[in-house]
């Protein structure tokens, strides 16, 4: 069964909306707005405060939690409204994605327009979307914990939960994008559109290149998730220079592996892992190393591709990947040098997903093309 293109377009729309919510989520984090709404209500939460009394009531709720007491105790109601709307917009976009997935999905399923493979994929993506909503609130709750007041820690969400939240969004985006592209490509293949390209795409000489393209996708994903730890710990606000850190390529060992993160009775290995994910210096250094490794790998793939017999659309994919990687590196360095302004930080987060898009497109375009006869649409 060849699934109709409309289903593919639906999946790509879900992907585009997910891209949008990742960008809005980045703005919400950078403006420190994520803890402005201190409760979760799927239906009631859709309506923002309208009257002065409603706004004051919402503001009073916010005042009961650590972020206001420690960081924002001088905040005015007008300032609160600004951060409230960032978080409210983020949640509303999440609801919109859920509706945009469920309603058409039920229609397509009822009409028998989903093959078994696409139905399974849709179920996984839908489950991830539902899980993402729960994970988002679980993340917010970590920043509302009263123990933050007792421990003297900066009131912010757990970097572990933030990384999981971002990683989950990237998985939803990846699933929707790849499913949409598969459906549209399968349609073209069924109509014989790839017959002239099949031999070039299926060329055994591209086997190693295809494997490398898969590796690039993994590197981009891991680097993006490491960026969530940088954001969660505000690690971009230290060592605002590049390529050095304090005048050195590698910061002092006692900063990378600070005994402060080793609790009494812990095995040294535990302290090592705590530094990897809790230490601002180590987290930023890790992100630099991963970003540099990713850029080097993309550059090597680009140079390697020069000597391969690639079809035009695959050549375009390689060139796009290289171009986006250069832009992303530039954005990352600028974001660091200028101490993470909202505009650059948001662009850098959008750039990470754009880079993943380019890597996924290249990986998809390299998939083996079956030579089939035309199959009528069901």
N, C-alpha and C positions, 0 to 999 in steps of 0.2 A: 504493500500500500504506500503510495506517495502522498504525503500530507500536503494540503493546499497551501499556497504562499501566504494566505491571510493569517494562518497560524504562526508562520515564521515572523511576519510583521508584528504580530501581537507580542511574541517573545522579545523581539528587538525593542519594542516600546517599553516593555518591563525593564530591559537593560538600560535604556536611556533614562528612565525614571530613577533607576537605582544609581546611575551616574550622578544624577541631579541631587539625590539625597546625600550621597557621599560628600559632595561639594558643600551643601548646606550644613551637613554635620561638621565639616571642617571649620566653617565660619562660626558655628555655634561653640565649638571648643575654643577657638582662638579669641572669641569675644567673651569667654568665660560665662556663657549663658546657660550651659547645660544643667545647672542645678537650680534654675529660677522657678521651675514648676516642680513642686515637692510631692505631688501625688499623681497616680495614674488612674484614669477612668476613660475607657475606650469610647463611650458615647458622650458622657457629660463633658469630657475634656475637649471636645470639638468646639465648644463655644467659649471664646475668650471673654474676659470681663468687659463690660460695656459702661456701666455707671461708675461714678466716683466711689460709691460704697463698695461695689464689687472689686474695684481695683485695690482699695484699701484693705479689704478682706484678704485678697490674694497676697498682697505685700506683707501683711501680718503673718501669714503662714510661712513665707520665706524667712522672715525675721527669727523664726524659732530654730533655725538650723545653723550649723557651724560656719558656712561660707559668709553669711551676713554678719554673724557675731565677730568673726576673726578678721575678715578682709573688707567687708562692705558695710560696716556699721554707720558710715556717713552717707550711704546711698540715699538719693531722693526717690520719690515715687516716679518721676519722669524717667530717671535713669533705670529704674526697675522695669518700666514698660518696655524699654528698648531690648533688654536682655530677655524678657519674657517672650517677646514676639519672635526672636531667633529660635528659641526652643519650641515654641508653639508651632512655628512653620515647619520645623524639622519633624515634629510628631504628626502634623497634618499630612505632610508628604508621605510619611510612612503609611498612614491610613489609606491614602490615595493609591499607593502601590498595591496594598492588600486588595482593595476593591477592583483595581484594574486587572489584577491577576485572577481573582476568584470568579467574578461575573462572566467575563468572556470564556474562562476556562471551563466553567460549568456548561455554557452554551455549546462549546466545541465538543465536549465530552458527550453531551446529550444527543448531538447530531452525528455522532460517530466519526468525527473529523480528526481524531487522534489515533495514530498507530500505537501499537503496544509500547514500542520504544519511546515515543514522544510522550505517551501517557505516564510512563514511569519517570521520565525526566521531569515532567510537569509536577508530579507528586513530590519529588525530591525538592524542586525549587520552591513549591508552595510551602512545604514543611520548613524549609530554611527561612522563608519570609516570616512565618509565624514564630519560629524560634528567635528570629532577629528582634521582633517586638519585645518578647520576654527578656531577651538578653540586654536590650537597651535599658529597660527599667531596672534590671539587676545591676547594671553598670551605674545608673544614677543613684541607686540606693547606697552604693559604696561611698558616695560623696556626701551623703546625708547622715552618716553614722555619728552619733554623739561622742563616740570614743575618740574621734579626731580632736575634740576639744581637750580631752584628758591627756592624750599623748603629745599634744603640742604640734602635731603634724599640720601641714598646709591642707586646708579643706579642698579636696579635688577627688575626682573619681579614680578608682584603682586603674593603674596603667595596664594591668593584666586583663581586666574586663574591657577596657578601651580597645586594646589590641584584638581581643576576641570579637568585639563588636565590629571593628573595621574589617577584620579578616572574614567574618561571616558575610558582610556586605559585598566584599570582593568575590566571594564564592557564589553569591546570588547573581552578581553581574556576569561572572564567567559562565555560569550555567545558562542564563538567559541568552547571552550573546552567542555562545557556541551552538545552542539548540536552534536559535533563529537562523544562523548561518547554515547549519546543516540542512534545515528544511528547505531553504531557498536554493542551496546548491543541489540537493537531491532532485528538486524539480527541474533544474536546468539539465542535470545529467539525464533524467528520464526523457527529456526532449532532444537529446543528442547534442546539447550545446558544448559539451566538453570533449567530444570525440577527437577533435583535432589537437587537443592539448593533453589527452590521456597519456600518450607515449612519453611526452616530456615530463609530466608530473610523476609518472610511475617509474622514471628512469632510476635504475639501481645506483647510479652514481650519486644520487641525492640522499642516500640512506643516512650517511653520517651527518649531513646538513640538517636533515629532519630531526635527528636525535638532538643535535645542538639547539635547534629551535625550541624543542620541548624544555631543555635545560634553562633557556633564557626565560621562559614563562615562570618556571619555579623560582629563579633568582629574583625576578621582578616582584613576585608575590611576597617572598620572604623579606626583601628590602622594604617593601611598603609596610608590612606588619612591624618591622623594627622601627619604622618611623612613628608608629603609634606609641611605642614606648618613649620615644623622644618627646612627643607631644604630651603624653600623660605625665611625664616628670618635669616638663618645662626645661628639658635638657638643651633646647636650642638657644637658651638665654645665657649659656656659659661658653667660653672659648669661641667668641664670635670673630673667628679668623679662619683663613683657609690658604694653603693645605695644612698649616701647622696648628698645633694646640699648645699654646704657651711657648711658642718659638721652637717646638719640637714636633717631628712627625708623629711620634708616639709619646703620650703624656707619661709622667713618672709612674712607676709600677705601684707605688704606695697610694696613688690616686685611682688607678685602675682597679686595684684590689685592696680596698680600704677595710681595715679590721673593724671599723665601725659597724659594718654589715654582718659581722660574724658574732652571733649570740653565744652566750655562755653554754658550754656543753655541746655546741655544734661541731660536726666533723668539718675539717677545712674545705672539703668539696662543697658543702652546703653554702659556706661563705662565698666561694667562687661563683656559684650560681646566683646567689643574692646580688652580688656585684654586677653580674651580667644583665640583670633585669631591674635592679633597684637603684643602682649608682648612676647619677647623672653623667659623670665623666665617661664611664664604661659604656653606657647606653649610646651616648653620642659617638664615641669612637667606633663602636660596632656598626652603627648606621653609616658612618663614613666608609668603613672598610667594605661593607656590603654594597654600598652605592658605587664605589670605585670598582669593585669586582664585577658588578653588573654592567657598568659602562665599558669596561675592558672586554668583557665577553661579547657584548653587542658589537663593539668595534672589530673584534676578531672575526665574528660571524660575517660582518659586512665585507671585510677584506677577503675572507674565504669565498664569499659568494661571487666575487669578481671573476673567478676562474671557472664558474659552473654554468652549464647551459640551462638557465632558468627561463621559464615562460614570462611574458611581460607583467602579468598581474602579481607573480611571486617576486619578480625584481622590484616592482613598485612597493610591495610589502617590506622587503629588506631595506629599501631606501627610506621608507617612512619610519621604520623602527629606529634607524640610525639618527634620523633627523629629530625625532621626538626624544631620544635618549640625550642628545646634545642640549636640547631645550630644557629638559628636566634637570640635568646637571647644573646648567646655568641658574635655573630657578632655585635649586637647593643651596648653591653657594650664596646667591643674593639674599635668600631668606635668612641664612646664618649671619652674614655680614651686617645686615640691617636689623638684627635682633627680632626676627619673626613678626613683621607687621602683618596685619590681617590680610591685606591684599596679596602679598607674596606668599604667605603661608597657605592661603586658600588655593592660589594658583599652583603651588607645589603639590598639594594634595590632589588637585585635579590632574596635574601632570603625571602623577604616579598611575592613575587609572587610565589615562590616555596611553601611557607607555605599555601598560598591561594589554590594552586594546590592540595596539600595534603588534605586540608579541603573539597574542591569541589569533589575530587575523593571519599572521604569517604561518603559524602552526596549522590553522585550519586549511589554508590554501595549499599546504604541502601534503594533505591527506590523499591517500591512494584513490584514484578515480576508477570506479568499475565501468567497463564498457558494456552498456545495456541497450536493449531495444527500447523504443518509446513505450512508456506505460501510461495508459489513460488515467486521468485523475478520478478518484472515487467521489 
